[in-house]
Amino acid sequence: MAQFLILVLRPAGYDHATSLDKGAYRDIDALNDEMEAAGIRVFVGGLRPLREAQTLHIQIDGSISLSGAFSASEMNYIDGLWILECENMDDALNWGRKASLACRASTEVRPFY
């Protein structure tokens, strides 16, 4: 079995309170239950709002500076993630499709080394 990362991607400015309905939360819970029952889920986590993120930047002199979210100026940001153990990329992509539907969001599926 290989491990895969599924990232939930949201557009900048997305607000759960006004954009995500109760049905989506039920669908996400059902997907988590399905993943657990299938024995493939290693880790799952939703992330706090982007405004709470901090980024550490390494400088040329080796010092570290701090700023807000790294992806604040990007089109999308990471809203949550799963780490799954799947047979292959096709299986992981099937779970990624389910995640996209449950979260009402784009997802990215990436294998670990």
N, C-alpha and C positions, 0 to 999 in steps of 0.2 A: 504494500500500500504506500502511496505517496501522499504528501501533505500539500494542500492547496489553500490559498488565501482568497477569500471572496470579500471585496470591498464594496460598501454601499456608497455611491457617489451622489451628492446633492449639489444643486446650483447655488452659487453665492447668493446670499440673502434669503435662503429657504428658511421658513419658520414652521416647526412642527405643530405648534399650537393652532395655526390657521390653515395648514396645508395637509396634515395627515389625519384622516378620519378614524373613528373607533374600529371600523372594519379592518383597516390596515394593521392595527395593533393586534387584533384577533388573528389575522393571517400570519403575522410574524411569529406570534406565540405558537400557532399550529405548525409552522415550518420548523421552529426550534424543537418541538415535540417529535416531529417526523425525523429530523436529523438525529436526535438522541435515540429514538427507537431503532433507526438503521445502524446505530453504533459508529457513525462517521464523525460526529462532532467532537473536536478537541477543545475548542474555545469559541465563545461568542461574546461580543461586547458592543454595546451602543456607546457612542461618544457624547460628551457634554457639548453644549453649543460652541461654535467656532470662536465666539468672542471670549471664551475662557481659555483658549489655547495660548501657549507661549512658545517661542522658537529661540533656540540657542544657536548663535552664528559664530563659527570659528573665524578669527581674523588672521591676517598674514603674520602678525607678530605672536600668534598663539593665544592671545587673549580671547575671551568669549563675550559677545554682546547679546542682549536680550531684546526681543521684539514680540509683537503680537503674533497671531497665527501666520505661519509660512504661506498657507494657501489663501489668505484673505483676498489677495488680488487675482486669484485664479478663477476660472469659470466654474470649477467644481471643487468640492472639498470632501474628505472622507468623513462619513457620518457614523459608520459602524463597520463591523467585520465579523467574519467567521473564519476559523481555521478548521479544515475538514481533512479526513483521511479517506481518499478515494482510490479506486483501482487505476484510474487513468484520467486524462484531461476531459474526455467525453463525459464521464460520470460527473466530474467537477462542474462542467458547463451546464449539465442538466440541473444541478443544485443551484448554480448561478442564475439560471432562468427562473427557477422557483423563487429565489431571493428577490429578483427584480420585480416579479409580480406581487409578492407579499409586501415589499417595501414601497412599491410604486416609484421605483428609482432605477437608474442605471447601475450596473454592477461591473466590477472588473474581477476576473478570475486569473490568478497567477500561481504557478507551481513554485514550491520551495526547492532549493538545491538539495 
